[in-house]
Amino acid sequence: MPSALPVRKRKLIPELLAPAGSPEALRAAVAAGADAVYLSGKKFGARRSAPNFTNEEIMEAVRYAHRQDISIYVTLNTLIHDRELPAVAEYLIWLYSIGVDAVLVQDVGVAALARTLVPRLPLHASTQMTIHSPEGVLWAAEQGFSRVVLARELTLDDVTRISEETDESGIGLEVFVHGALCYSYSGQCLLSSVIGGRSGNRGMCAQPCRKPYTLLIGDADEYGLPTGLHEVSSPERYLLSPKDLCTYELLPTLVSSPIDSLKIEGRMKSPEYVAIVVSTYRRALDAIGAGKTFKDPKDLQDLCLAFNRGFTPGYLSGKRSDAVMGRGAPDNRGICVGVVNRYDEKSKTVTFRSNGSYFPAPGDGLCFTSPRDPGHEFGFSLNTVPQQKKDEVTLRVPRPVGPGTEVFVTSSTDLAARARQIITHPPVGLRHPVPIDLDVRIDTGGHLVLEGVVHTRKGHAIHLVYRSDFSLEPARSNPLTRQQLEQQLKKTGGTPFTIRSFTLVFPDNLFASLAELNRTRREFFRHAEEALAGDAVPSKEYVEQAWLRWNELKPAVVIQPPKTAGGGSSSSLRLGVFSDSPESVKKAVEAGCDVVYFEPVFIAKNCTCRHRTGVLSYESQVITASRLCREAGIRFVLKFPRITTGNYLDSVLPVLSGTLLSDISGIMVENCGTAHRVRQVQPALPLFGSTGLHVFNHETARHLASRFCMVTLSPELSREEIGLLILTARRQGYKLSFALVVQGSSEAMISEDCLLRSSFPCSGKKGEVRAPAFFGIRDMTGHLFPVRVDGECRSHIYNAAEICLIDHLPSLMQAGIDEVIIDARGRTGTYTGDMTALYREAIQQAKKGARTGDPGIEKLKNAIKRRAIGGITTGHFIRGLKEPD
């Protein structure tokens, strides 16, 4: 990698990046004025439920878009299994060969593979990488990424700070500006995975965040198990459902910010949705660029009618919690057009007072919702003509409707017709024409010669020359005038071009028919389109070099099945514990753990939270816990959380100094950005990787081996997948230890929303309100998901059952796992001590030859069941994830 990249260049207007879940949506995005489009193939994309594109359709999409100077980005933004790496490698080379403008990547191993095979292929770090700090952006730049799609939880101030601190890297910054929001940080959500095996990290999210949940609070026993649970009354049932993002009104601020690309979410949406949303943002951006007023109330109405769950400017605006969340309903809300006055039983009609925003028409979708009972609503497609008298509207309805019911239009026939018109007959003002400088002359043979320079969005200048296949002849009468020739050759209708400059050298008294001139012009612009399409296609030599590199690398990437059932054999098995309190550390040490990963409770300096009373300072917690480990001769590793803001790092990194440093055996991190920062501050301090790094294949392990001494494997891997990963890593000689979390509540979500806030306001004088000892949410099947809120008011949601692999320790040893970890964060010291002792005993029995199902192991397993919240599960260890057909 180059040691330094050019300073970031800013565009006058950021790129408008549109989604395309199908070829039809691609055409809609192009017609509506997108500068770039992102799409996915049939595999390896994070929206497996979208129609997506076959390889042939991707090739056609690239040519179609490039002929109009529009960029195509292909998503390869899922975690990749070892068995899939060969197909991914060849897919990357193929994408490079057809000239895609960039590939979006989540998997660290895939990014490293791409840099090796196709170093000229631009890479964008997907939002699935959870990059939320300057350190994360700098890490991405070091890995050869040209752009980062930042986490949606960042504010505009955060983005500006990141830009300032990473400007010299030259890396571009992209943010989402419209569409659906995830409740959890993207890339860190396992809720769909733990509930039904459909992993968001594999493009299979079942969207459980859009389901109803009930708040429960209670006390906790000595193990942290809930007691005395009772519901918290709330009219809002969809506790995890955010509103939809809409930054239309923030566009002037976004345009003046350091953002390079404005991204619209929606690969699951229809072509009509894409046409309306993209065209609305296109008009607004062009107006801002021209210094004109951009706001139009009809634009906001169109955006609402296209689809909305209620709009929010999102975290970019600095808003949080209730301003971002739409807990009342998880589906399309359309626009409210009035409130019911009366219902006539005889005529089966309802009369409502119109607010003047929109008059329903036949074919429109209507929804009737009671503010007092939002869960009971109904809708239908209007098939009669409403009657309007002054501000009252009367229409037929299929069931009785009570007074006070709100009337919503959820779909509009007029909007759909306008969307189709955009797609089939794109308005001239939406698509930005490609400028071309054209010089025309007559050569010595009388041929018409057109020399052009096409100027692309990327700053490329494409030169082309076209010579007519006919000669102009001396005029017998009515010679061709300069004005006639110029008029014919400057016509660009039906092409993506506009003539920026034009020169003509033309002698008098020559003649050519208008038909010949028009044919020459069309041929010239056809050649210009072909030149545009070919500009991004690499040379045959570069593609051949990529295939040669793949042939050399293939033996190290292609998985060789093991001769035995496992991927290796661990002669010893260390026992680690994740802990977040000195009391828990003390119990783990006394029970015989080998290593403690301590994640102290961190309270932000500006936090006014009333739920965090009596907590020791961060440094005091570290001092106490590290001393306990030092006195017992136990390795002490300081663990950082998944989300590490600048505020967090600036507060805790000074702890890594002085005499305390000698007690710290290393730092465990959950993301590569934090690792980057730690290496800057303490380059000699060993790094340990936790589950947030998503070590899903041996290529990721290989890439991390140069920086980490140990990594924790993804909890979404099966027993066989773990064995293959470790076996391949060992065969390749990676000097890296492998760990697996085998006990505890798996973290399924982490969100900037504070679920405690509504029932237990966290601002005000400390100590006024005591937070419940146990807090959770229950789904409609009765499963209870524990929730904890950290010192920066983020909600952490855990699986309803605890992972427990105590009876599979022999298999893990056979697979080559070096360390098993108990996650005791948020639990009592008693729980930590008991679990540590139980696993200590299980390890001793496994080393003596005990097998799954042995009476001694079953006894230990039953003891764990009595201490586990919601019972126990093996997670994906036995069956693995559900995969698409």
LINTAPE-V131339 format. One record per pair of residues at least 24 apart in sequence whose C-alpha atoms are under 8 Angstrom apart, sorted by sequence separation. I is the first residue (numbers start at 0). J is the second residue. If there is no record, write none. Layout:
i->I j->J
i->I j->J
//
This chain:
i->88 j->112
i->92 j->116
i->121 j->145
i->122 j->146
i->123 j->147
i->124 j->148
i->125 j->149
i->126 j->150
i->145 j->169
i->146 j->170
i->147 j->171
i->148 j->172
i->149 j->173
i->150 j->174
i->151 j->175
i->212 j->236
i->307 j->331
i->308 j->332
i->360 j->384
i->361 j->385
i->446 j->470
i->447 j->471
i->481 j->505
i->597 j->621
i->690 j->714
i->84 j->109
i->88 j->113
i->92 j->117
i->95 j->120
i->123 j->148
i->126 j->151
i->136 j->161
i->145 j->170
i->146 j->171
i->147 j->172
i->148 j->173
i->149 j->174
i->211 j->236
i->212 j->237
i->213 j->238
i->276 j->301
i->306 j->331
i->307 j->332
i->308 j->333
i->360 j->385
i->445 j->470
i->446 j->471
i->652 j->677
i->710 j->735
i->712 j->737
i->714 j->739
i->73 j->99
i->91 j->117
i->144 j->170
i->145 j->171
i->146 j->172
i->147 j->173
i->148 j->174
i->182 j->208
i->211 j->237
i->212 j->238
i->275 j->301
i->276 j->302
i->306 j->332
i->307 j->333
i->359 j->385
i->444 j->470
i->445 j->471
i->487 j->513
i->637 j->663
i->655 j->681
i->708 j->734
i->709 j->735
i->710 j->736
i->711 j->737
i->712 j->738
i->713 j->739
i->714 j->740
i->837 j->863
i->72 j->99
i->75 j->102
i->76 j->103
i->77 j->104
i->78 j->105
i->79 j->106
i->133 j->160
i->146 j->173
i->210 j->237
i->211 j->238
i->212 j->239
i->275 j->302
i->306 j->333
i->445 j->472
i->480 j->507
i->597 j->624
i->635 j->662
i->636 j->663
i->637 j->664
i->639 j->666
i->641 j->668
i->642 j->669
i->697 j->724
i->701 j->728
i->708 j->735
i->709 j->736
i->710 j->737
i->711 j->738
i->712 j->739
i->21 j->49
i->71 j->99
i->72 j->100
i->73 j->101
i->74 j->102
i->75 j->103
i->76 j->104
i->77 j->105
i->78 j->106
i->88 j->116
i->133 j->161
i->137 j->165
i->140 j->168
i->209 j->237
i->305 j->333
i->479 j->507
i->488 j->516
i->496 j->524
i->635 j->663
i->636 j->664
i->637 j->665
i->638 j->666
i->639 j->667
i->640 j->668
i->641 j->669
i->652 j->680
i->696 j->724
i->697 j->725
i->700 j->728
i->707 j->735
i->708 j->736
i->709 j->737
i->710 j->738
i->711 j->739
i->20 j->49
i->21 j->50
i->22 j->51
i->45 j->74
i->70 j->99
i->71 j->100
i->72 j->101
i->73 j->102
i->74 j->103
i->75 j->104
i->76 j->105
i->77 j->106
i->114 j->143
i->132 j->161
i->133 j->162
i->136 j->165
i->140 j->169
i->151 j->180
i->208 j->237
i->210 j->239
i->276 j->305
i->303 j->332
i->304 j->333
i->478 j->507
i->479 j->508
i->487 j->516
i->488 j->517
i->634 j->663
i->635 j->664
i->636 j->665
i->637 j->666
i->638 j->667
i->639 j->668
i->640 j->669
i->641 j->670
i->695 j->724
i->704 j->733
i->709 j->738
i->711 j->740
i->834 j->863
i->20 j->50
i->21 j->51
i->22 j->52
i->44 j->74
i->45 j->75
i->70 j->100
i->71 j->101
i->72 j->102
i->73 j->103
i->74 j->104
i->75 j->105
i->76 j->106
i->79 j->109
i->140 j->170
i->208 j->238
i->209 j->239
i->210 j->240
i->254 j->284
i->275 j->305
i->303 j->333
i->304 j->334
i->478 j->508
i->479 j->509
i->487 j->517
i->494 j->524
i->634 j->664
i->635 j->665
i->636 j->666
i->637 j->667
i->638 j->668
i->639 j->669
i->643 j->673
i->697 j->727
i->704 j->734
i->20 j->51
i->21 j->52
i->43 j->74
i->44 j->75
i->45 j->76
i->72 j->103
i->111 j->142
i->133 j->164
i->137 j->168
i->208 j->239
i->209 j->240
i->303 j->334
i->478 j->509
i->479 j->510
i->636 j->667
i->697 j->728
i->704 j->735
i->19 j->51
i->20 j->52
i->43 j->75
i->44 j->76
i->45 j->77
i->110 j->142
i->133 j->165
i->152 j->184
i->208 j->240
i->478 j->510
i->479 j->511
i->484 j->516
i->488 j->520
i->701 j->733
i->36 j->69
i->38 j->71
i->40 j->73
i->43 j->76
i->44 j->77
i->151 j->184
i->247 j->280
i->250 j->283
i->272 j->305
i->367 j->400
i->370 j->403
i->477 j->510
i->487 j->520
i->595 j->628
i->618 j->651
i->629 j->662
i->700 j->733
i->755 j->788
i->805 j->838
i->808 j->841
i->22 j->56
i->35 j->69
i->36 j->70
i->37 j->71
i->38 j->72
i->39 j->73
i->40 j->74
i->43 j->77
i->136 j->170
i->150 j->184
i->250 j->284
i->272 j->306
i->300 j->334
i->369 j->403
i->370 j->404
i->474 j->508
i->617 j->651
i->754 j->788
i->808 j->842
i->25 j->60
i->29 j->64
i->34 j->69
i->35 j->70
i->36 j->71
i->37 j->72
i->38 j->73
i->39 j->74
i->43 j->78
i->150 j->185
i->355 j->390
i->369 j->404
i->370 j->405
i->473 j->508
i->474 j->509
i->700 j->735
i->753 j->788
i->806 j->841
i->33 j->69
i->34 j->70
i->35 j->71
i->36 j->72
i->37 j->73
i->38 j->74
i->39 j->75
i->43 j->79
i->61 j->97
i->247 j->283
i->251 j->287
i->354 j->390
i->368 j->404
i->369 j->405
i->473 j->509
i->474 j->510
i->618 j->654
i->626 j->662
i->805 j->841
i->809 j->845
i->830 j->866
i->35 j->72
i->37 j->74
i->61 j->98
i->353 j->390
i->367 j->404
i->368 j->405
i->472 j->509
i->473 j->510
i->622 j->659
i->625 j->662
i->808 j->845
i->809 j->846
i->22 j->60
i->61 j->99
i->352 j->390
i->353 j->391
i->367 j->405
i->368 j->406
i->471 j->509
i->472 j->510
i->595 j->633
i->597 j->635
i->625 j->663
i->787 j->825
i->58 j->97
i->352 j->391
i->353 j->392
i->367 j->406
i->368 j->407
i->471 j->510
i->472 j->511
i->581 j->620
i->585 j->624
i->588 j->627
i->594 j->633
i->595 j->634
i->596 j->635
i->597 j->636
i->598 j->637
i->599 j->638
i->753 j->792
i->809 j->848
i->29 j->69
i->351 j->391
i->352 j->392
i->366 j->406
i->367 j->407
i->471 j->511
i->580 j->620
i->584 j->624
i->588 j->628
i->593 j->633
i->594 j->634
i->595 j->635
i->596 j->636
i->597 j->637
i->598 j->638
i->752 j->792
i->753 j->793
i->754 j->794
i->809 j->849
i->350 j->391
i->351 j->392
i->365 j->406
i->366 j->407
i->592 j->633
i->593 j->634
i->594 j->635
i->595 j->636
i->596 j->637
i->597 j->638
i->598 j->639
i->751 j->792
i->752 j->793
i->753 j->794
i->809 j->850
i->350 j->392
i->351 j->393
i->365 j->407
i->366 j->408
i->581 j->623
i->585 j->627
i->594 j->636
i->596 j->638
i->598 j->640
i->751 j->793
i->752 j->794
i->809 j->851
i->350 j->393
i->365 j->408
i->366 j->409
i->581 j->624
i->584 j->627
i->588 j->631
i->603 j->646
i->750 j->793
i->751 j->794
i->807 j->850
i->349 j->393
i->350 j->394
i->364 j->408
i->365 j->409
i->580 j->624
i->584 j->628
i->603 j->647
i->749 j->793
i->750 j->794
i->806 j->850
i->807 j->851
i->328 j->373
i->348 j->393
i->349 j->394
i->363 j->408
i->364 j->409
i->365 j->410
i->588 j->633
i->749 j->794
i->750 j->795
i->806 j->851
i->248 j->294
i->327 j->373
i->328 j->374
i->348 j->394
i->349 j->395
i->363 j->409
i->364 j->410
i->601 j->647
i->748 j->794
i->749 j->795
i->806 j->852
i->348 j->395
i->349 j->396
i->363 j->410
i->364 j->411
i->748 j->795
i->749 j->796
i->347 j->395
i->348 j->396
i->363 j->411
i->747 j->795
i->748 j->796
i->76 j->125
i->346 j->395
i->347 j->396
i->359 j->408
i->362 j->411
i->363 j->412
i->746 j->795
i->747 j->796
i->748 j->797
i->77 j->127
i->347 j->397
i->362 j->412
i->641 j->691
i->746 j->796
i->747 j->797
i->806 j->856
i->76 j->127
i->347 j->398
i->349 j->400
i->360 j->411
i->361 j->412
i->746 j->797
i->747 j->798
i->805 j->856
i->806 j->857
i->247 j->299
i->347 j->399
i->359 j->411
i->360 j->412
i->467 j->519
i->745 j->797
i->746 j->798
i->744 j->797
i->745 j->798
i->744 j->798
i->805 j->859
i->806 j->860
i->129 j->184
i->344 j->399
i->351 j->406
i->744 j->799
i->805 j->860
i->129 j->185
i->744 j->800
i->745 j->801
i->128 j->185
i->129 j->186
i->182 j->239
i->342 j->399
i->744 j->801
i->745 j->802
i->127 j->185
i->128 j->186
i->129 j->187
i->182 j->240
i->342 j->400
i->465 j->523
i->743 j->801
i->744 j->802
i->126 j->185
i->127 j->186
i->181 j->240
i->182 j->241
i->341 j->400
i->342 j->401
i->742 j->801
i->743 j->802
i->126 j->186
i->127 j->187
i->181 j->241
i->341 j->401
i->342 j->402
i->742 j->802
i->743 j->803
i->180 j->241
i->339 j->400
i->341 j->402
i->435 j->496
i->437 j->498
i->465 j->526
i->741 j->802
i->742 j->803
i->179 j->241
i->180 j->242
i->339 j->401
i->340 j->402
i->433 j->495
i->434 j->496
i->435 j->497
i->436 j->498
i->437 j->499
i->439 j->501
i->741 j->803
i->742 j->804
i->179 j->242
i->180 j->243
i->249 j->312
i->339 j->402
i->340 j->403
i->432 j->495
i->433 j->496
i->434 j->497
i->435 j->498
i->436 j->499
i->437 j->500
i->438 j->501
i->439 j->502
i->440 j->503
i->441 j->504
i->741 j->804
i->742 j->805
i->179 j->243
i->180 j->244
i->243 j->307
i->338 j->402
i->339 j->403
i->431 j->495
i->432 j->496
i->433 j->497
i->434 j->498
i->435 j->499
i->436 j->500
i->437 j->501
i->438 j->502
i->439 j->503
i->440 j->504
i->441 j->505
i->463 j->527
i->741 j->805
i->178 j->243
i->179 j->244
i->242 j->307
i->243 j->308
i->245 j->310
i->246 j->311
i->338 j->403
i->339 j->404
i->432 j->497
i->434 j->499
i->435 j->500
i->436 j->501
i->437 j->502
i->438 j->503
i->439 j->504
i->440 j->505
i->441 j->506
i->177 j->243
i->178 j->244
i->242 j->308
i->243 j->309
i->244 j->310
i->245 j->311
i->246 j->312
i->338 j->404
i->339 j->405
i->801 j->867
i->177 j->244
i->178 j->245
i->241 j->308
i->242 j->309
i->243 j->310
i->244 j->311
i->245 j->312
i->246 j->313
i->338 j->405
i->339 j->406
i->463 j->530
i->800 j->867
i->801 j->868
i->176 j->244
i->177 j->245
i->242 j->310
i->243 j->311
i->244 j->312
i->245 j->313
i->337 j->405
i->338 j->406
i->800 j->868
i->801 j->869
i->803 j->871
i->176 j->245
i->177 j->246
i->242 j->311
i->244 j->313
i->336 j->405
i->337 j->406
i->461 j->530
i->799 j->868
i->800 j->869
i->801 j->870
i->802 j->871
i->803 j->872
i->804 j->873
i->176 j->246
i->335 j->405
i->336 j->406
i->337 j->407
i->461 j->531
i->799 j->869
i->800 j->870
i->801 j->871
i->802 j->872
i->803 j->873
i->176 j->247
i->335 j->406
i->336 j->407
i->596 j->667
i->800 j->871
i->801 j->872
i->802 j->873
i->335 j->407
i->336 j->408
i->800 j->872
i->802 j->874
i->127 j->200
i->334 j->407
i->335 j->408
i->461 j->534
i->333 j->407
i->334 j->408
i->449 j->523
i->453 j->527
i->332 j->407
i->333 j->408
i->334 j->409
i->332 j->408
i->333 j->409
i->332 j->409
i->333 j->410
i->739 j->816
i->331 j->409
i->737 j->815
i->738 j->816
i->741 j->819
i->742 j->820
i->743 j->821
i->744 j->822
i->737 j->816
i->738 j->817
i->739 j->818
i->740 j->819
i->741 j->820
i->742 j->821
i->743 j->822
i->736 j->816
i->737 j->817
i->738 j->818
i->739 j->819
i->740 j->820
i->741 j->821
i->742 j->822
i->743 j->823
i->242 j->323
i->736 j->817
i->737 j->818
i->738 j->819
i->739 j->820
i->740 j->821
i->741 j->822
i->241 j->323
i->242 j->324
i->736 j->818
i->738 j->820
i->740 j->822
i->241 j->324
i->242 j->325
i->174 j->258
i->240 j->324
i->241 j->325
i->172 j->257
i->173 j->258
i->176 j->261
i->177 j->262
i->178 j->263
i->179 j->264
i->239 j->324
i->240 j->325
i->241 j->326
i->172 j->258
i->173 j->259
i->174 j->260
i->175 j->261
i->176 j->262
i->177 j->263
i->178 j->264
i->179 j->265
i->240 j->326
i->783 j->869
i->171 j->258
i->172 j->259
i->173 j->260
i->174 j->261
i->175 j->262
i->176 j->263
i->177 j->264
i->178 j->265
i->239 j->326
i->782 j->869
i->171 j->259
i->172 j->260
i->173 j->261
i->174 j->262
i->175 j->263
i->176 j->264
i->237 j->325
i->238 j->326
i->240 j->328
i->241 j->329
i->726 j->814
i->171 j->260
i->173 j->262
i->175 j->264
i->237 j->326
i->240 j->329
i->725 j->814
i->726 j->815
i->236 j->326
i->237 j->327
i->725 j->815
i->235 j->326
i->236 j->327
i->237 j->328
i->725 j->816
i->235 j->327
i->236 j->328
i->237 j->329
i->718 j->810
i->722 j->814
i->234 j->327
i->235 j->328
i->718 j->811
i->721 j->814
i->722 j->815
i->162 j->257
i->718 j->814
i->159 j->256
i->159 j->257
i->158 j->257
i->158 j->258
i->306 j->409
i->304 j->408
i->304 j->409
i->305 j->410
i->304 j->410
i->304 j->411
i->305 j->414
i->304 j->414
i->301 j->414
i->210 j->329
i->209 j->329
i->78 j->200
i->79 j->201
i->77 j->200
i->78 j->201
i->77 j->201
i->743 j->867
i->744 j->868
i->77 j->202
i->0 j->141
i->0 j->142
i->556 j->698
i->0 j->143
i->275 j->418
i->271 j->415
i->274 j->418
i->274 j->419
i->272 j->418
i->271 j->418
i->274 j->421
i->282 j->429
i->271 j->419
i->274 j->422
i->281 j->429
i->278 j->429
i->609 j->760
i->610 j->761
i->609 j->761
i->608 j->761
i->609 j->762
i->612 j->765
i->45 j->199
i->48 j->202
i->565 j->719
i->607 j->761
i->608 j->762
i->609 j->763
i->611 j->765
i->612 j->766
i->45 j->200
i->47 j->202
i->48 j->203
i->566 j->721
i->567 j->722
i->607 j->762
i->608 j->763
i->609 j->764
i->610 j->765
i->45 j->201
i->46 j->202
i->47 j->203
i->566 j->722
i->607 j->763
i->609 j->765
i->610 j->766
i->44 j->201
i->45 j->202
i->46 j->203
i->565 j->722
i->566 j->723
i->607 j->764
i->608 j->765
i->609 j->766
i->43 j->201
i->44 j->202
i->45 j->203
i->565 j->723
i->566 j->724
i->567 j->725
i->607 j->765
i->609 j->767
i->610 j->768
i->717 j->875
i->718 j->876
i->7 j->166
i->43 j->202
i->566 j->725
i->567 j->726
i->609 j->768
i->610 j->769
i->715 j->874
i->716 j->875
i->717 j->876
i->718 j->877
i->6 j->166
i->7 j->167
i->154 j->314
i->155 j->315
i->566 j->726
i->609 j->769
i->610 j->770
i->714 j->874
i->715 j->875
i->716 j->876
i->717 j->877
i->6 j->167
i->7 j->168
i->8 j->169
i->152 j->313
i->153 j->314
i->154 j->315
i->155 j->316
i->565 j->726
i->566 j->727
i->714 j->875
i->715 j->876
i->717 j->878
i->718 j->879
i->5 j->167
i->6 j->168
i->7 j->169
i->152 j->314
i->153 j->315
i->154 j->316
i->155 j->317
i->561 j->723
i->567 j->729
i->714 j->876
i->717 j->879
i->4 j->167
i->5 j->168
i->6 j->169
i->7 j->170
i->151 j->314
i->152 j->315
i->154 j->317
i->560 j->723
i->716 j->879
i->717 j->880
i->3 j->167
i->4 j->168
i->5 j->169
i->7 j->171
i->151 j->315
i->715 j->879
i->716 j->880
i->3 j->168
i->4 j->169
i->558 j->723
i->561 j->726
i->715 j->880
i->559 j->727
i->558 j->727
i->555 j->731
i->611 j->790
i->608 j->790
i->606 j->790
i->608 j->792
i->606 j->791
i->602 j->789
i->603 j->790
i->601 j->789
i->602 j->790
i->603 j->791
i->600 j->789
i->601 j->790
i->602 j->791
i->600 j->790
i->601 j->791
i->49 j->266
i->49 j->267
i->48 j->267
i->46 j->266
i->46 j->267
i->38 j->266
i->572 j->812
i->583 j->823
i->13 j->254
i->571 j->812
i->587 j->828
i->12 j->254
i->28 j->270
i->31 j->273
i->570 j->812
i->586 j->828
i->590 j->832
i->11 j->254
i->27 j->270
i->31 j->274
i->569 j->812
i->575 j->818
i->577 j->820
i->583 j->826
i->585 j->828
i->586 j->829
i->589 j->832
i->590 j->833
i->592 j->835
i->16 j->260
i->26 j->270
i->27 j->271
i->30 j->274
i->31 j->275
i->33 j->277
i->568 j->812
i->569 j->813
i->572 j->816
i->573 j->817
i->574 j->818
i->575 j->819
i->576 j->820
i->577 j->821
i->578 j->822
i->579 j->823
i->580 j->824
i->583 j->827
i->584 j->828
i->587 j->831
i->591 j->835
i->13 j->258
i->14 j->259
i->15 j->260
i->16 j->261
i->17 j->262
i->18 j->263
i->20 j->265
i->21 j->266
i->24 j->269
i->25 j->270
i->28 j->273
i->32 j->277
i->33 j->278
i->565 j->810
i->567 j->812
i->568 j->813
i->569 j->814
i->572 j->817
i->573 j->818
i->574 j->819
i->575 j->820
i->576 j->821
i->577 j->822
i->578 j->823
i->579 j->824
i->582 j->827
i->583 j->828
i->586 j->831
i->587 j->832
i->590 j->835
i->591 j->836
i->13 j->259
i->14 j->260
i->15 j->261
i->16 j->262
i->17 j->263
i->18 j->264
i->19 j->265
i->20 j->266
i->24 j->270
i->27 j->273
i->28 j->274
i->31 j->277
i->32 j->278
i->567 j->813
i->568 j->814
i->569 j->815
i->571 j->817
i->572 j->818
i->573 j->819
i->574 j->820
i->575 j->821
i->576 j->822
i->577 j->823
i->578 j->824
i->579 j->825
i->582 j->828
i->583 j->829
i->586 j->832
i->590 j->836
i->13 j->260
i->14 j->261
i->15 j->262
i->16 j->263
i->17 j->264
i->18 j->265
i->19 j->266
i->20 j->267
i->23 j->270
i->24 j->271
i->27 j->274
i->31 j->278
i->566 j->813
i->567 j->814
i->568 j->815
i->569 j->816
i->572 j->819
i->574 j->821
i->576 j->823
i->577 j->824
i->578 j->825
i->584 j->831
i->592 j->839
i->9 j->257
i->13 j->261
i->15 j->263
i->18 j->266
i->20 j->268
i->33 j->281
i->565 j->813
i->566 j->814
i->567 j->815
i->568 j->816
i->569 j->817
i->583 j->831
i->587 j->835
i->591 j->839
i->10 j->259
i->24 j->273
i->28 j->277
i->32 j->281
i->564 j->813
i->565 j->814
i->566 j->815
i->583 j->832
i->590 j->839
i->9 j->259
i->24 j->274
i->31 j->281
i->565 j->815
i->19 j->270
i->19 j->273
i->18 j->273
i->17 j->273
i->576 j->835
i->17 j->277
i->574 j->835
i->574 j->838
i->15 j->280
i->574 j->839
i->15 j->281
i->572 j->842
i->12 j->284
i->571 j->846
i->12 j->288
i->11 j->288
i->68 j->433
i->67 j->433
i->68 j->455
i->68 j->456
i->31 j->421
i->30 j->421
i->31 j->422
i->30 j->422
i->30 j->423
i->27 j->421
i->30 j->424
i->31 j->425
i->27 j->422
i->30 j->425
i->26 j->422
i->32 j->429
i->33 j->430
i->31 j->429
i->32 j->430
i->30 j->429
i->31 j->430
i->32 j->431
i->30 j->430
i->29 j->430
i->67 j->495
i->117 j->545
i->66 j->495
i->116 j->545
i->116 j->546
i->320 j->751
i->116 j->548
i->319 j->751
i->320 j->752
i->115 j->548
i->116 j->549
i->319 j->752
i->320 j->753
i->98 j->533
i->100 j->535
i->99 j->535
i->98 j->535
i->99 j->536
i->98 j->536
i->97 j->536
i->98 j->537
i->96 j->536
i->97 j->537
i->95 j->536
i->96 j->537
i->95 j->537
i->96 j->542
i->95 j->542
i->92 j->542
i->92 j->545
i->92 j->546
i->89 j->549
i->67 j->528
i->88 j->549
i->66 j->528
i->66 j->529
i->68 j->531
i->66 j->530
i->67 j->531
i->68 j->532
i->66 j->531
i->67 j->532
i->65 j->531
i->66 j->532
i->65 j->532
i->64 j->532
i->65 j->533
i->85 j->553
i->63 j->532
i->62 j->532
i->61 j->532
i->85 j->556
i->84 j->556
i->85 j->557
i->84 j->557
i->82 j->557
i->81 j->557
i->82 j->558
i->81 j->558
i->187 j->691
i->131 j->642
i->132 j->643
i->132 j->644
i->131 j->644
i->132 j->645
i->238 j->754
i->192 j->715
i->231 j->758
i->138 j->671
i->138 j->672
i->135 j->670
i->137 j->672
i->135 j->671
i->136 j->672
i->135 j->672
i->138 j->675
i->134 j->672
i->135 j->673
i->137 j->675
i->133 j->672
i->134 j->673
i->132 j->672
i->135 j->675
i->134 j->675
i->130 j->672
i->134 j->676
i->225 j->773
i->224 j->773
i->223 j->773
i->218 j->771
i->219 j->772
i->193 j->747
i->217 j->771
i->218 j->772
i->219 j->773
i->216 j->771
i->217 j->772
i->218 j->773
i->216 j->772
i->217 j->773
i->189 j->746
i->190 j->747
i->216 j->773
i->217 j->774
i->189 j->747
i->190 j->748
i->216 j->774
i->188 j->747
i->189 j->748
i->215 j->774
i->216 j->775
i->187 j->747
i->188 j->748
i->214 j->774
i->215 j->775
i->187 j->748
i->188 j->749
i->214 j->775
i->215 j->776
i->187 j->749
i->214 j->776
i->215 j->777
i->213 j->776
i->214 j->777
i->184 j->748
i->212 j->776
i->213 j->777
i->183 j->748
i->184 j->749
i->212 j->777
i->213 j->778
i->183 j->749
i->184 j->750
i->212 j->778
i->183 j->750
i->211 j->778
i->212 j->779
i->182 j->750
i->183 j->751
i->210 j->778
i->211 j->779
i->182 j->752
i->112 j->698
i->106 j->693
i->111 j->698
i->108 j->696
i->111 j->699
i->108 j->697
i->109 j->698
i->108 j->698
i->109 j->699
i->107 j->698
i->108 j->699
i->111 j->702
i->107 j->699
i->108 j->700
i->106 j->699
i->108 j->701
i->108 j->702
i->107 j->702
i->152 j->751
i->223 j->826
i->194 j->798
i->222 j->826
i->223 j->827
i->193 j->798
i->222 j->827
i->221 j->827
i->222 j->828
i->222 j->829
i->223 j->830
i->190 j->798
i->221 j->829
i->222 j->830
i->221 j->830
i->81 j->695
i->78 j->693
i->80 j->695
i->81 j->696
i->79 j->695
i->80 j->696
i->81 j->697
i->78 j->695
i->79 j->696
i->81 j->698
i->81 j->720
i->80 j->720
i->81 j->723
i->224 j->866
i->81 j->724
i->224 j->867
i->225 j->868
i->222 j->866
i->224 j->868
i->196 j->875
i->203 j->882
i->203 j->883
i->193 j->874
i->201 j->882
i->198 j->880
i->196 j->879
i->197 j->880
i->198 j->881
i->196 j->880
i->197 j->881
i->196 j->881
i->197 j->882
i->192 j->880
i->47 j->883
//
